[in-house]
Amino acid sequence: MSKTNQVKEDTKSVFQNKGSRRNFLKYSGAGIATAGILLMGCEDNENMVPDLDGVVNLGSGDVGVLNYAYVLEQLEAAFYINVVTNLYRNISDVERTMMEDLRNHEVAHRDFLKAALGSNAIGELTFDFSSVNFNNRESVLATAKVFEDLGVAAYNGAGKLLQNPDFLLIAGKIVSVEARHAAAIRSILDSDPKSFAGNDVIDANGLDRAFEPAMVLNAASTFILNKINASQLPTS
C-alpha cells in the first residue's frame, strides 16, 4: 500500500466507531497531523484571501468551508475548556463526566480540522464568554445548548457546499457527534423527556435544521472577537 493510501485509510479510521472514545481521542493533535497530507493535498494557498486590518478571511472552495467549520470548533473547544476549568457549583459526577467528554470531542474536532487544513488554516481566534456565568449550571447548559444546536444546523447547511466527497464524509461524522452532544445537553437541561429532539429543531418530516454560513456566523459573532470574512464561501 502506498504512503498516500495508507494515510487515507488511517484518516478514515479516525471516526469509525470500533473502539472506545479514548481510541478516538488519541487521534487529536499531533496524532492526526498527517491527515493533512490526504485532505489538503490537492489544495493550495490560492484558495486563501490575505488577512487585512485584523479581519480573518476563510478563503474559498472546500478550504473556505473547512475553515468555517474550524471557526465553530475553535469556539466550542474554547467554551468547554472554560467549563471544565471552572466547573459550576454542585456539579454531579454524571454531568462532570459529560462536560469532560464534550470538551475532549470538541478539542479533537478542532485539532483534526487544523491538521487537515495545514497551511490553509486560519489562525487561533479570540473569544468573549463574559455573558456566561461559569459558576451557574443554567447559564452553562443554556449556552452549551445554543452552541450544540447551532453547530448541528451549521454542518447541515454546509454539507452541500463541499465538493470533495472525503470532506463530506468527515463532516457527516462530525455532525453526528455534535447531534449527540445537543441531545445530551437538552436531556439534562429540560425536564421534558421529549426535549432532546424538540420541535424547535426537528421539523414535521423528522429533519433537523440547516443554516447558511452567514446566519451561523452572525449568531456566533456575539462570542467571537475577531471579524470573520466569509464572502468567498461557495453558495451552492
C-alpha contacts under 8 A as a table, 3 or more apart, distances in Angstrom:
res1	aa1	res2	aa2	distance
1	M	5	N	6.24
1	M	6	Q	6.31
2	S	5	N	5.22
2	S	6	Q	6.13
3	K	6	Q	5.02
3	K	7	V	6.19
4	T	7	V	5.16
4	T	8	K	6.25
4	T	37	I	7.58
4	T	38	L	6.79
5	N	8	K	4.91
5	N	9	E	6.23
6	Q	9	E	5.12
6	Q	10	D	6.09
7	V	10	D	4.99
7	V	11	T	5.95
7	V	34	T	6.99
7	V	35	A	6.46
7	V	37	I	7.42
7	V	38	L	6.47
8	K	11	T	5.13
8	K	12	K	6.24
8	K	35	A	7.52
8	K	38	L	6.04
9	E	12	K	5.24
9	E	13	S	6.17
10	D	13	S	5.14
10	D	14	V	6.60
10	D	35	A	7.90
11	T	14	V	5.42
11	T	15	F	7.99
11	T	32	I	7.46
11	T	35	A	5.72
11	T	38	L	7.96
12	K	15	F	6.36
12	K	16	Q	7.07
12	K	170	I	7.91
13	S	16	Q	5.15
14	V	24	F	6.15
14	V	27	Y	6.58
15	F	24	F	6.77
15	F	170	I	7.70
15	F	173	K	6.61
17	N	20	S	7.89
19	G	22	R	7.80
19	G	23	N	5.78
19	G	24	F	7.22
20	S	23	N	5.27
20	S	24	F	6.71
21	R	24	F	4.88
21	R	25	L	6.00
22	R	25	L	5.01
22	R	26	K	6.09
23	N	26	K	5.50
23	N	27	Y	7.46
24	F	27	Y	6.00
24	F	28	S	7.94
25	L	28	S	5.56
25	L	104	N	7.03
25	L	105	H	7.05
25	L	108	A	6.13
26	K	31	G	6.50
27	Y	30	A	7.48
27	Y	31	G	4.62
27	Y	32	I	5.02
27	Y	108	A	7.35
27	Y	112	F	7.89
28	S	31	G	5.68
28	S	32	I	5.86
28	S	107	V	7.37
28	S	108	A	4.56
28	S	109	H	7.43
28	S	111	D	5.63
28	S	112	F	5.95
29	G	32	I	6.08
29	G	33	A	6.50
29	G	108	A	7.04
29	G	111	D	5.07
29	G	112	F	6.74
29	G	115	A	7.44
30	A	33	A	4.92
31	G	34	T	7.70
32	I	35	A	5.46
32	I	112	F	6.59
32	I	115	A	6.86
33	A	36	G	6.08
33	A	112	F	7.45
33	A	115	A	4.80
33	A	116	A	7.12
34	T	37	I	5.54
34	T	38	L	7.62
34	T	115	A	7.27
34	T	116	A	7.94
35	A	38	L	5.46
35	A	39	L	6.17
35	A	112	F	7.91
35	A	115	A	6.50
35	A	116	A	5.55
36	G	39	L	5.08
36	G	40	M	5.44
36	G	41	G	7.00
36	G	115	A	5.35
36	G	116	A	3.90
36	G	117	L	6.09
36	G	118	G	5.76
37	I	40	M	6.05
37	I	41	G	5.26
37	I	116	A	7.55
38	L	41	G	5.37
38	L	116	A	7.80
39	L	42	C	7.64
39	L	116	A	5.53
39	L	117	L	7.28
39	L	166	D	7.65
39	L	167	F	7.33
40	M	43	E	5.08
40	M	44	D	7.63
40	M	116	A	6.25
40	M	117	L	5.98
40	M	118	G	7.18
41	G	44	D	7.91
43	E	47	N	7.61
43	E	63	V	7.54
44	D	47	N	6.36
44	D	120	N	7.33
45	N	48	M	5.26
45	N	119	S	7.65
45	N	120	N	6.11
46	E	49	V	7.78
47	N	59	G	5.39
47	N	60	S	5.15
47	N	61	G	6.78
47	N	63	V	6.61
47	N	64	G	7.48
48	M	57	N	7.33
48	M	58	L	6.86
48	M	59	G	4.16
48	M	60	S	6.48
48	M	63	V	7.67
48	M	64	G	7.61
48	M	120	N	6.80
49	V	57	N	5.74
49	V	58	L	7.18
49	V	59	G	5.29
49	V	60	S	8.00
50	P	57	N	6.74
51	D	54	G	6.51
51	D	55	V	5.58
51	D	56	V	5.43
51	D	57	N	5.65
52	L	55	V	5.45
52	L	56	V	7.55
54	G	226	N	7.28
54	G	227	K	7.11
55	V	226	N	6.70
55	V	227	K	4.95
55	V	228	I	5.82
55	V	229	N	6.48
56	V	122	I	7.08
56	V	226	N	6.86
56	V	227	K	6.01
56	V	228	I	4.83
56	V	229	N	5.83
57	N	122	I	7.52
57	N	228	I	6.05
57	N	229	N	4.65
57	N	230	A	6.39
58	L	63	V	7.59
58	L	64	G	4.81
58	L	65	V	7.61
58	L	67	N	5.54
58	L	68	Y	6.42
58	L	122	I	6.79
58	L	228	I	7.32
58	L	229	N	6.25
58	L	230	A	5.65
58	L	232	Q	7.55
58	L	233	L	7.54
59	G	63	V	6.29
59	G	64	G	4.31
59	G	67	N	7.65
59	G	230	A	7.21
59	G	232	Q	5.89
59	G	233	L	6.69
60	S	63	V	5.95
60	S	64	G	4.37
60	S	65	V	7.28
60	S	232	Q	4.88
60	S	233	L	4.91
60	S	234	P	6.69
61	G	64	G	5.39
61	G	65	V	6.55
61	G	161	L	7.94
61	G	162	L	7.45
61	G	163	Q	7.85
61	G	232	Q	7.79
61	G	233	L	6.21
61	G	234	P	6.00
62	D	65	V	5.01
62	D	66	L	6.08
62	D	161	L	7.53
62	D	162	L	5.54
62	D	163	Q	6.54
62	D	164	N	7.31
63	V	66	L	5.22
63	V	67	N	6.11
63	V	117	L	7.07
63	V	120	N	7.00
64	G	67	N	5.05
64	G	68	Y	6.12
64	G	230	A	7.66
64	G	232	Q	7.37
64	G	233	L	5.64
65	V	68	Y	4.95
65	V	69	A	6.39
65	V	158	A	7.02
65	V	161	L	7.18
65	V	162	L	6.97
65	V	233	L	6.47
65	V	234	P	7.87
66	L	69	A	5.00
66	L	70	Y	6.07
66	L	113	L	7.03
66	L	117	L	7.38
67	N	70	Y	4.69
67	N	71	V	6.21
67	N	113	L	7.82
67	N	117	L	7.62
67	N	121	A	6.29
67	N	122	I	6.55
68	Y	71	V	5.21
68	Y	72	L	6.78
68	Y	213	P	7.70
68	Y	230	A	7.80
69	A	72	L	5.24
69	A	73	E	6.23
69	A	113	L	7.83
69	A	155	Y	7.51
70	Y	73	E	5.02
70	Y	74	Q	5.98
70	Y	110	R	6.10
70	Y	113	L	5.96
70	Y	114	K	7.03
71	V	74	Q	5.25
71	V	75	L	6.31
71	V	125	L	7.61
72	L	75	L	5.02
72	L	76	E	6.22
72	L	151	G	7.00
73	E	76	E	5.12
73	E	77	A	5.91
73	E	106	E	6.13
73	E	107	V	7.50
73	E	109	H	6.31
73	E	110	R	4.94
74	Q	77	A	5.19
74	Q	78	A	6.05
74	Q	106	E	7.88
74	Q	107	V	7.73
74	Q	110	R	5.66
74	Q	124	E	7.70
74	Q	125	L	7.25
75	L	78	A	5.29
75	L	79	F	6.21
75	L	127	F	7.16
75	L	223	F	7.94
75	L	224	I	7.65
76	E	79	F	5.06
76	E	80	Y	6.26
76	E	103	R	7.98
76	E	106	E	6.19
76	E	147	F	6.83
77	A	80	Y	5.38
77	A	81	I	6.07
77	A	103	R	5.96
77	A	106	E	4.84
77	A	107	V	5.09
77	A	110	R	6.95
78	A	81	I	5.16
78	A	82	N	6.33
78	A	127	F	7.74
79	F	82	N	5.21
79	F	83	V	6.30
79	F	129	F	7.59
80	Y	83	V	4.70
80	Y	84	V	6.10
80	Y	99	M	6.91
80	Y	100	E	7.78
80	Y	102	L	6.89
80	Y	103	R	4.81
80	Y	106	E	7.86
81	I	84	V	5.33
81	I	85	T	6.03
81	I	103	R	5.97
82	N	85	T	5.03
82	N	86	N	5.93
82	N	134	F	7.63
83	V	86	N	5.20
83	V	87	L	5.52
83	V	88	Y	7.50
83	V	99	M	7.26
83	V	134	F	6.24
83	V	140	V	7.35
84	V	87	L	5.22
84	V	96	R	7.76
84	V	99	M	6.51
84	V	100	E	6.34
84	V	103	R	7.54
86	N	134	F	6.13
86	N	135	N	6.85
87	L	91	I	6.98
87	L	96	R	7.69
87	L	134	F	6.82
87	L	135	N	6.54
88	Y	91	I	5.87
88	Y	134	F	5.73
88	Y	135	N	3.99
88	Y	136	N	5.33
88	Y	137	R	5.64
88	Y	140	V	7.82
89	R	135	N	5.62
89	R	136	N	6.49
89	R	137	R	7.09
91	I	95	E	6.32
91	I	96	R	6.30
91	I	137	R	7.64
92	S	95	E	5.23
92	S	96	R	6.05
93	D	96	R	5.03
93	D	97	T	6.19
94	V	97	T	5.29
94	V	98	M	6.25
95	E	98	M	4.86
95	E	99	M	6.11
96	R	99	M	5.22
96	R	100	E	6.25
97	T	100	E	5.12
97	T	101	D	6.12
98	M	101	D	5.09
98	M	102	L	6.15
99	M	102	L	5.09
99	M	103	R	6.11
100	E	103	R	5.09
100	E	104	N	6.16
101	D	104	N	5.07
101	D	105	H	6.15
102	L	105	H	5.14
102	L	106	E	6.12
102	L	181	H	7.03
103	R	106	E	5.28
103	R	107	V	6.07
104	N	107	V	5.19
104	N	108	A	6.10
105	H	108	A	5.04
105	H	109	H	6.20
106	E	109	H	4.98
106	E	110	R	6.04
107	V	110	R	5.01
107	V	111	D	6.05
108	A	111	D	5.20
108	A	112	F	5.93
109	H	112	F	5.08
109	H	113	L	6.25
109	H	174	I	7.36
110	R	113	L	5.44
110	R	114	K	6.26
111	D	114	K	5.04
111	D	115	A	6.10
112	F	115	A	5.23
112	F	116	A	6.03
113	L	116	A	4.89
113	L	117	L	6.00
114	K	117	L	5.30
114	K	118	G	6.16
114	K	121	A	5.91
115	A	118	G	5.16
117	L	120	N	5.19
117	L	121	A	4.98
118	G	121	A	5.72
125	L	224	I	7.38
125	L	225	L	7.63
125	L	226	N	6.46
126	T	224	I	6.21
126	T	225	L	5.58
126	T	226	N	6.35
127	F	223	F	5.48
127	F	224	I	4.61
127	F	225	L	5.46
127	F	226	N	7.86
128	D	131	S	7.79
128	D	222	T	7.67
128	D	223	F	4.83
128	D	224	I	6.08
128	D	225	L	6.44
129	F	132	V	5.47
129	F	223	F	6.06
130	S	133	N	7.48
132	V	139	S	5.95
132	V	140	V	6.53
132	V	143	T	7.25
133	N	136	N	5.47
133	N	139	S	5.68
133	N	140	V	6.68
134	F	137	R	7.34
134	F	139	S	6.93
134	F	140	V	5.80
135	N	140	V	7.90
136	N	139	S	5.42
136	N	140	V	6.33
137	R	140	V	5.27
137	R	141	L	6.07
138	E	141	L	5.25
138	E	142	A	5.83
138	E	189	L	7.45
139	S	142	A	5.27
139	S	143	T	6.21
140	V	143	T	5.29
140	V	144	A	6.11
141	L	144	A	4.87
141	L	145	K	6.02
141	L	185	I	6.65
141	L	189	L	6.39
142	A	145	K	5.09
142	A	146	V	6.43
142	A	189	L	7.47
143	T	146	V	5.09
143	T	147	F	6.28
144	A	147	F	5.12
144	A	148	E	6.02
144	A	185	I	6.98
145	K	148	E	5.27
145	K	149	D	5.94
145	K	182	A	6.20
145	K	185	I	6.04
145	K	186	R	6.60
146	V	149	D	5.40
146	V	150	L	5.91
147	F	150	L	5.10
147	F	151	G	5.94
148	E	151	G	4.99
148	E	152	V	6.29
148	E	178	E	6.15
148	E	179	A	7.17
148	E	181	H	6.44
148	E	182	A	4.90
149	D	152	V	5.32
149	D	153	A	6.35
149	D	179	A	7.53
149	D	182	A	5.80
149	D	201	V	7.68
150	L	153	A	5.19
150	L	154	A	5.97
150	L	216	V	6.87
151	G	154	A	4.97
151	G	155	Y	6.27
151	G	175	V	7.56
151	G	178	E	6.69
152	V	155	Y	5.41
152	V	156	N	6.17
152	V	175	V	5.73
152	V	176	S	7.99
152	V	178	E	5.91
152	V	179	A	5.91
152	V	182	A	7.96
152	V	209	R	7.72
152	V	210	A	7.70
153	A	156	N	5.05
153	A	157	G	6.12
153	A	208	D	7.13
153	A	209	R	5.13
153	A	210	A	4.36
153	A	211	F	5.20
154	A	157	G	5.17
154	A	158	A	6.11
154	A	210	A	6.23
154	A	211	F	5.29
154	A	212	E	6.74
154	A	213	P	6.65
154	A	216	V	6.29
155	Y	158	A	4.99
155	Y	159	G	6.06
155	Y	171	A	6.88
155	Y	172	G	7.79
155	Y	175	V	6.02
155	Y	210	A	7.42
156	N	159	G	5.67
156	N	175	V	7.54
156	N	208	D	7.96
156	N	209	R	7.11
156	N	210	A	4.76
156	N	211	F	6.99
157	G	160	K	6.75
157	G	210	A	4.34
157	G	211	F	4.79
157	G	212	E	5.34
157	G	213	P	7.32
158	A	161	L	5.33
158	A	162	L	7.06
158	A	211	F	7.82
158	A	212	E	6.90
158	A	213	P	7.10
159	G	162	L	5.69
159	G	168	L	6.20
159	G	171	A	7.14
159	G	172	G	7.82
160	K	163	Q	7.96
160	K	236	S	6.48
161	L	234	P	6.03
161	L	235	T	6.61
161	L	236	S	5.46
162	L	165	P	7.42
162	L	167	F	6.89
162	L	168	L	6.22
163	Q	167	F	7.81
163	Q	168	L	7.74
164	N	167	F	5.41
164	N	168	L	6.55
165	P	168	L	4.90
165	P	169	L	6.13
166	D	169	L	5.09
166	D	170	I	6.41
167	F	170	I	5.18
167	F	171	A	6.10
168	L	171	A	4.99
168	L	172	G	6.06
169	L	172	G	5.15
169	L	173	K	6.38
170	I	173	K	5.10
170	I	174	I	6.24
171	A	174	I	5.07
171	A	175	V	6.09
172	G	175	V	5.25
172	G	176	S	6.26
173	K	176	S	5.32
173	K	177	V	6.69
174	I	177	V	5.27
174	I	178	E	6.35
175	V	178	E	4.81
175	V	179	A	6.07
176	S	179	A	5.07
176	S	180	R	6.41
177	V	180	R	5.05
177	V	181	H	6.33
178	E	181	H	4.96
178	E	182	A	6.20
179	A	182	A	4.97
179	A	183	A	6.20
180	R	183	A	5.20
180	R	184	A	6.13
181	H	184	A	5.09
181	H	185	I	6.18
182	A	185	I	5.30
182	A	186	R	6.16
182	A	196	F	7.45
183	A	186	R	5.14
183	A	187	S	6.04
183	A	196	F	4.53
183	A	197	A	6.59
184	A	187	S	5.14
184	A	188	I	6.65
184	A	196	F	7.00
185	I	188	I	5.55
185	I	189	L	6.07
185	I	196	F	7.82
186	R	189	L	5.09
186	R	190	D	5.91
186	R	195	S	6.08
186	R	196	F	4.94
187	S	190	D	5.95
187	S	191	S	7.32
187	S	192	D	7.89
187	S	193	P	6.80
187	S	195	S	6.53
187	S	196	F	5.19
188	I	191	S	7.18
190	D	193	P	7.55
190	D	195	S	6.52
191	S	195	S	7.87
192	D	195	S	5.48
193	P	196	F	6.90
194	K	197	A	6.20
194	K	198	G	6.07
195	S	198	G	4.51
197	A	201	V	6.81
197	A	202	I	6.30
198	G	201	V	5.84
198	G	202	I	6.07
199	N	202	I	4.76
199	N	203	D	5.94
199	N	204	A	7.83
200	D	203	D	7.56
201	V	208	D	5.70
201	V	209	R	5.87
202	I	205	N	7.83
202	I	206	G	5.67
202	I	207	L	5.34
202	I	208	D	4.61
202	I	209	R	6.62
203	D	206	G	5.36
203	D	207	L	5.44
203	D	208	D	6.47
203	D	209	R	7.61
204	A	207	L	7.37
211	F	215	M	6.41
211	F	216	V	6.47
212	E	215	M	5.57
212	E	216	V	6.48
213	P	216	V	5.06
213	P	217	L	5.97
213	P	230	A	7.83
214	A	217	L	5.31
214	A	218	N	6.08
214	A	230	A	7.49
215	M	218	N	5.18
215	M	219	A	6.30
216	V	219	A	5.16
216	V	220	A	6.13
217	L	220	A	4.96
217	L	221	S	5.81
217	L	228	I	7.88
218	N	221	S	5.16
218	N	222	T	7.70
219	A	222	T	6.57
220	A	223	F	5.80
220	A	224	I	6.57
221	S	224	I	4.87
221	S	225	L	7.27
222	T	225	L	7.85
224	I	227	K	7.64
229	N	232	Q	7.90
230	A	233	L	5.62
